[in-house]
């Protein structure tokens, strides 16, 4: 049963926990042919860090955006996230490259 706050007067439908899990599972099966639970297990294990093709990448990204339906706090996993306050070598490279391209204060005068 959907929970709709009394102050909302639009067609937005809020899902309860069971409906949210069912929706996530349906999308995982539609996009990748696996259950939602299987997707989360494999995603947490890092199995989707290298994509087979663009279609798989699109499917994984769509499911990653839907993980809030089944998790209260998303787990940072994958090459695009930072873990426990440490920065990756890639972000350090980008920062160094940005500093190298920045004009000196004297050049701005």
PyMOL commands that set and color helices and strands:
alter all, ss='L'
color gray80, all
select helices_A, chain A and resi 17-32+36-44+54-69+89-101+105-108
alter helices_A, ss='H'
color red, helices_A
deselect
rebuild
show_as cartoon
